[in-house]
């Protein structure tokens, strides 16, 4: 069920209406049933996989917590990690290895390799709920959280529908206690939740889907080229598309959760206003970057083992972060660019940021980082190395067509709207736009979002980009 | 003190939430009413489709002038490629023709669209469907406009199966069929965009989805024949004769001659007034559709072709 579909809106209204009429335990049962219905809407067969891994991790976590033998605990942890990553590996990367193997075999002269019969369908959200389960098992192992007493509570922690398909990846210490404690209706949170949903739909349907028109046209060659202008148009349009898309999704997820009395962590904090790559990763997909930091970078040694090891750890973390996004070498390259950038930044600046608050200096850094991030987006958007390289080389091929100006104007309107929204958020330092404004103003803002969504949402039916991951 | 602040904040939030939800409800209802009542009056394309639809539904096998009635449906190839008045003059008084073109439509839109038209009472003597080979073998349906205008709600599951829709898209089609605004939101959006920023129109040819490459000829032929049989059977069930009109396009060679020959063996009429690449590029408007000059040439040949072919059949 897509968040920007009429079916989801109806589903959410029904769930909220029934949910708040039930006592606490029944609320959890009902939410679990609703979450499984939400997930099964894609394909009911995927439910078995999620239910199976939930059950195994529930049992393993309890055994880890109950055991005082360090070796047993470590074996149980390893068992769970191997199982979780095997599920993820098989479903997410099997096709990738089959394709890579087929290409290698073709290079060695093999013909007629029946790749298509080995293909496996990727269950939606598997990367997200696997990471959440791994975080739970590791935290239980380190005794940072107590294992869930109730299977229903744990299953709800894993499958709660607002975060199930594309996050934000919730930490056990943050979400599990919320699942285990009674929630109370809070009109302020519900109002904030509704505004978040409307803002999220605006970001997705108005900004992202309209920018996608330009990005798709430019990268498909509809504007001619590739040349300097088509590459710039395509890349900038994709940068705003993916940001509007994913930040929109995260806001709808947070808003939906708030209507049910839950609080989800903020997943985006104006990433295109970052002044360094390190700053960018503190603002972009925060739930993933902090997961990678806590469960990969720090266990690898973080910055504790000397400079060279720090650079290697940064690179490894970003390469695996890239691979997490998808089974394609271009994602690895995307992660590699960020990893190398972070390592170079660390080498040049150390841990310190250039905290100079000079207006021009700050904006120069922001513009530089935005363009560096955009350069990396080319590898994220294009599915082959040769295609990505072709785009980068074409930056030197200047050609002009008056339609580029029209496309640039079209893109600027949408990008500017999102940029202004971000400037407001940055200056207010709040979790959502216009949070400190009077209710009357916020009601009007919500209504304005509603009007813009209904009248200026792009026509195409398109899934959220991160549903693929 | 904090308690009273919190209580007052809670009251304010409750009031704001109620007002926002109420205002959204009123807005959505108004949108539906405006779409149903006002939009057809101000949007020329939509008004034409409505009028054509009404005319099509009221068709009987013979017109008042005793000529046989012909309903011709199709997509933009029919809409801009055929000069309506000229064609009627060419085929009068033998045939009286009614049109229902909708841009962006393809085979499934018209298979289910004709089912709906017949169910609504349309009884033409002849049904013609104007589609390129690419459109004939397409599994796509034309979004909300199709669901609202051409789809019977009882056909929803058949549409889901035929068009390989997922549950979300299927439910969208259900809502599109119920609500005029949801069904026509794409047109409303385009219309508003054209009004707000006329220059955006220039972008349209650049942001169209890429054309998929066509499958091999034998695959095209098998799929096209099966679909022609379906359309033929549907028309026969309601007492109408059927023909497919393949318009001139600038597409790649697309097995249309093979389709015509194979269909003829089964007694299904396929009209191909112009062979592939017979018309020069100068009579095409945007690399796909005919310009007025091209439409005049096509219509001039289509009239006699229709008379000759339909008499023979």
Interface residues (C-beta under 8 A of the other chain):
Chain A: X1 X2 X5 X6 X7 X8 X41 X42 X186 X187 X188 X190 X191 X194 X213 X214 X216 X217 X220 X222 X223 X403 X406 X407 X409 X410 X439 X440 X442 X443 X446 X447 X450 X451 X454 X455 X456 X457 X458 X459 X461
Chain B: X9 X10 X12 X13 X14 X15 X16 X17 X19 X20 X21 X23 X24 X27 X28 X31 X143 X166 X167 X168 X169 X171 X172 X175 X181 X182 X185 X186 X188 X189 X190 X192 X193 X197 X199 X200 X202 X203 X205 X206 X207 X208 X209 X210
